[in-house]
Amino acid sequence: MRSVAEISAMLRIPLGVTRILVADMAAENLVQLHQPQLDAGKPDLNLLERVLSGLRRL
């Protein structure tokens, strides 16, 4: 599995274009989309804390 951002970077095309291409391919059942599961829609607090810590170190 790859994220849309990874596909965009690999193909060296803009993210918006990649999103449209992936959506069109999904509509034709050429790819399967998987969405991350969040606990009741809440962000991962541990991840947010690590990002904040990394930003503070910049």
C-alpha positions as CSV (number, residue, x, y, z in Angstrom):
1,M,0.0,0.0,0.0
2,R,1.2,3.5,-0.8
3,S,-0.2,6.9,0.2
4,V,-1.3,9.3,-2.5
5,A,1.6,11.6,-1.5
6,E,4.0,8.7,-2.1
7,I,2.5,8.0,-5.5
8,S,2.8,11.6,-6.4
9,A,6.4,11.8,-5.4
10,M,7.3,8.6,-7.2
11,L,5.7,9.7,-10.4
12,R,6.9,13.3,-10.0
13,I,3.5,14.8,-10.7
14,P,1.5,17.3,-8.6
15,L,-0.4,15.9,-5.6
16,G,-3.7,17.3,-6.9
17,V,-3.3,15.5,-10.2
18,T,-2.4,12.3,-8.5
19,R,-5.5,12.5,-6.3
20,I,-7.7,12.9,-9.4
21,L,-6.0,10.0,-11.2
22,V,-6.3,7.7,-8.1
23,A,-9.9,8.7,-7.7
24,D,-10.7,7.9,-11.3
25,M,-8.8,4.6,-11.1
26,A,-10.8,3.7,-8.0
27,A,-14.1,4.6,-9.8
28,E,-13.1,2.0,-12.5
29,N,-12.1,-0.6,-9.8
30,L,-8.5,-0.5,-10.9
31,V,-7.2,0.2,-7.4
32,Q,-8.5,-0.3,-3.9
33,L,-8.5,2.5,-1.4
34,H,-7.8,2.0,2.2
35,Q,-8.5,4.7,4.8
36,P,-6.7,4.8,8.2
37,Q,-8.9,3.9,11.1
38,L,-8.8,6.5,13.9
39,D,-10.2,5.8,17.4
40,A,-13.6,7.5,17.1
41,G,-12.2,10.2,14.9
42,K,-9.6,11.3,17.4
43,P,-6.0,12.0,16.3
44,D,-3.2,9.9,17.7
45,L,-2.0,12.0,20.6
46,N,1.4,10.2,20.7
47,L,2.1,11.1,17.1
48,L,1.0,14.7,17.6
49,E,3.3,15.0,20.6
50,R,6.3,13.6,18.6
51,V,5.6,16.1,15.8
52,L,5.4,19.0,18.2
53,S,8.7,17.9,19.9
54,G,10.4,17.7,16.5
55,L,9.2,21.1,15.5
56,R,10.5,22.6,18.8
57,R,13.9,21.2,18.0
58,L,14.1,23.0,14.7
